[in-house]
Amino acid sequence: MGVRLLRAGTLAGLLFAMLGAGVIVLAGAYPAGDMRRMGPGWMPEALGWALLTLGGGIALSAFLSGTGEALPERDTRPLLCLLAGVAAFAALLEPAGLLVAIFACVALARLAERPYRVGETLVLAAFLAALGAGIFVHGLGLPIPLFGR
């Protein structure tokens, strides 16, 4: 039974079902209304139920069939590097500014790729920092500090 649960199809279906359940919970914060006057929560909740049902069906079908691919060996390094990059961006945006946060995010996320190329990472970080500053600060006028407060 445990082997069937660890098949790719079963886990993918469970992931879809959990995502659908999360959407339903988050959509509950908005009024759904009724069929004649739909509120802002009606469509997200309907899509959440559809995703929950679809995911449950996929998981049940894959579990009962007992066939499908086993999960491949996992390398957690790329996942951890990407999560560290996002966390660094979130932690540095306010105190250090957009440019420093983007440089830190790119530097940490690029650790997921081997070999680590410093020159490419600096060029990519500079390009993304300039693009982010151009679009969000100058173009859209968002009050994001470029170099911290």
Buried (B, 14 or more C-beta within 10 A) or exposed (E): EEEBEEBEBBBBBBEBBBBBBEBBEEBEEBEBEEEEEEEEBBEBBBBBBEBBEBBBEBBBEBBEEEEBEEEEEEEEEBEEBBBBBEEBBEEBBEEBBBBBBBBBBBBBBBBBEEEEEEEEBBEBBBEBBEEBBEEBBEEEEEEBBBEBE
